[in-house]
Amino acid sequence: MSQSVRRLVFISMLIAMSYALMFALQIPLVPVAPYLKYDPSDVPTLVGSFIFGPVAGVTIAFVKATLFLMTKGTSGPVGSIQNFIASGTFALVAGLIYKRMSTKWGLVAGLLAGGLAMTAVMIPVNYYWALGAYGIPQAAHLELVRTAITPFNLARAAVSSLLTFPVFLALKKPLGKIVNQK
């Protein structure tokens, strides 16, 4: 099997894992906003970004969000677009940093910077677009972003990072050998 086919197969498997985790596990993290639910789908997305590069991570995030919208889409297109923006930002930033510094410290820096970038990006996305698209009055946007959205995204980033770190370290060598075989 050629290296490009092997790469495509592994990225497809990561998409399937990411989608299955998003579909099956929805855990409320913020008591004041039980509609904000965590799912561990960022773990395969981040692993893909670290092994195959940031473009692969963003692709995994996009396909996962699209599949979820088409099959379960409990929050409609707005929720799937938000999920893609959040996961894509996390995977892009984390993957770019790890690509430049492929060490444990690079992994930690990538996860930290990616999580903070995701949180920062989701503030204006929610404030200026998503909350209004859900019909929430403009007067309530700032308070929701401050008390629910930002804490949720920080918690999401922390939990996903804590899960991804040991998973990636365990998979790095075996997957690297399989994917890079000639």
C-alpha positions in Angstrom: 0.0 0.0 0.0 1.4 3.4 -1.0 2.2 6.0 1.7 -0.5 8.4 0.4 -3.2 5.6 0.5 -2.0 4.6 4.0 -2.3 8.3 5.1 -5.8 8.6 3.6 -6.9 5.4 5.4 -5.6 6.6 8.8 -7.1 10.1 8.4 -10.4 8.4 7.5 -10.2 6.3 10.6 -9.5 9.4 12.8 -12.6 11.0 11.2 -14.7 8.0 12.0 -13.4 7.9 15.6 -13.9 11.7 16.0 -17.5 11.5 14.6 -18.4 8.4 16.8 -17.1 10.2 19.9 -19.1 13.3 19.1 -22.2 11.3 18.3 -22.1 9.0 21.3 -20.7 11.2 24.2 -22.3 14.5 25.0 -21.4 15.7 28.6 -22.6 19.1 30.0 -19.6 20.9 31.5 -21.0 24.3 32.6 -24.0 24.2 35.1 -25.4 27.6 34.0 -25.5 26.4 30.4 -26.4 22.7 30.2 -26.9 23.0 26.4 -23.1 23.4 26.1 -21.9 19.8 25.9 -18.4 18.4 25.8 -17.5 15.5 23.6 -14.0 14.0 23.3 -14.0 14.3 19.5 -11.1 16.7 19.6 -8.8 13.9 20.7 -8.6 12.1 17.3 -8.7 15.5 15.6 -5.6 16.7 17.5 -3.8 13.3 17.1 -4.4 13.6 13.4 -3.0 17.2 13.4 0.1 16.1 15.3 0.8 13.0 13.1 -0.3 14.3 9.7 -0.1 18.0 10.0 -2.5 20.9 10.8 -4.3 20.7 7.4 -5.3 17.1 8.2 -6.5 18.2 11.7 -8.7 20.9 10.2 -10.0 18.4 7.6 -10.9 15.9 10.3 -12.7 18.7 12.2 -14.6 19.7 9.1 -15.7 16.2 8.0 -16.7 15.3 11.6 -18.9 18.4 12.0 -20.5 17.9 8.6 -21.3 14.2 9.3 -22.7 15.2 12.7 -24.9 17.9 11.1 -26.2 15.4 8.5 -27.0 12.6 11.0 -27.7 14.0 14.4 -27.3 17.8 14.2 -29.1 18.5 17.4 -28.1 22.2 17.3 -28.5 22.6 13.6 -26.1 24.2 11.2 -25.1 26.8 13.8 -23.8 24.2 16.2 -21.9 22.3 13.6 -20.3 25.4 12.2 -19.3 26.5 15.7 -17.9 23.0 16.4 -15.9 23.2 13.2 -14.5 26.6 14.0 -13.6 25.6 17.5 -12.1 22.2 16.6 -10.4 23.5 13.5 -8.8 26.4 15.3 -7.6 24.1 18.1 -6.1 21.6 15.6 -4.6 24.2 13.4 -2.8 26.1 16.1 -1.7 23.0 18.0 -0.6 21.3 14.9 1.4 24.3 13.6 3.3 24.6 16.9 4.0 20.9 17.2 5.2 20.8 13.5 7.8 23.4 14.4 8.8 21.8 17.7 8.1 18.1 17.7 9.0 17.4 21.3 7.0 16.8 24.5 7.3 20.5 25.3 6.1 21.3 21.7 3.1 19.1 22.3 2.3 20.9 25.6 2.9 24.3 24.0 0.7 23.3 21.0 -2.1 22.0 23.2 -2.0 25.1 25.4 -1.8 27.6 22.6 -4.4 25.7 20.5 -6.9 25.7 23.5 -6.4 29.4 24.2 -6.7 30.2 20.5 -10.0 28.2 20.3 -11.3 30.0 23.3 -10.3 33.4 22.0 -11.8 32.8 18.5 -15.1 31.5 20.0 -15.7 34.7 21.9 -16.5 36.9 18.9 -18.1 34.0 17.0 -20.6 33.6 19.8 -21.0 37.3 20.6 -21.5 38.6 17.1 -23.1 35.6 15.4 -24.0 32.3 17.0 -26.0 33.6 20.1 -28.0 35.8 17.8 -28.6 32.9 15.4 -30.1 31.0 18.3 -32.5 33.9 19.0 -30.8 35.1 22.2 -31.2 38.9 22.6 -28.1 41.0 22.1 -28.4 42.3 25.6 -27.6 38.8 27.0 -24.7 38.0 24.8 -21.9 39.6 26.8 -23.1 37.9 30.1 -23.4 34.5 28.4 -20.0 34.8 26.8 -18.5 35.7 30.1 -20.2 33.2 32.4 -20.9 30.2 30.1 -19.2 30.2 26.7 -15.6 31.2 27.8 -15.5 28.9 30.8 -16.9 26.0 28.6 -14.3 26.5 25.9 -11.5 26.7 28.5 -12.8 23.5 30.2 -13.2 21.8 26.7 -9.6 22.7 25.9 -8.3 21.5 29.2 -10.1 18.1 29.1 -9.3 17.5 25.5 -5.6 18.4 26.1 -5.4 16.1 29.2 -6.9 13.3 27.2 -4.8 13.9 24.0 -1.4 14.2 25.7 -1.1 10.5 26.8 -3.0 9.1 23.9 -0.7 10.8 21.4 2.4 9.8 23.2 1.3 6.2 23.2 0.4 6.3 19.5 3.2 8.4 18.1 5.8 5.7 17.5 3.5 2.9 16.3 1.4 5.1 14.0 4.5 6.9 12.8 6.1 3.5 11.7 2.9 2.3 10.0 2.2 5.6 8.2 5.8 6.2 7.1 6.4 2.7 5.8 7.5 2.6 2.2 
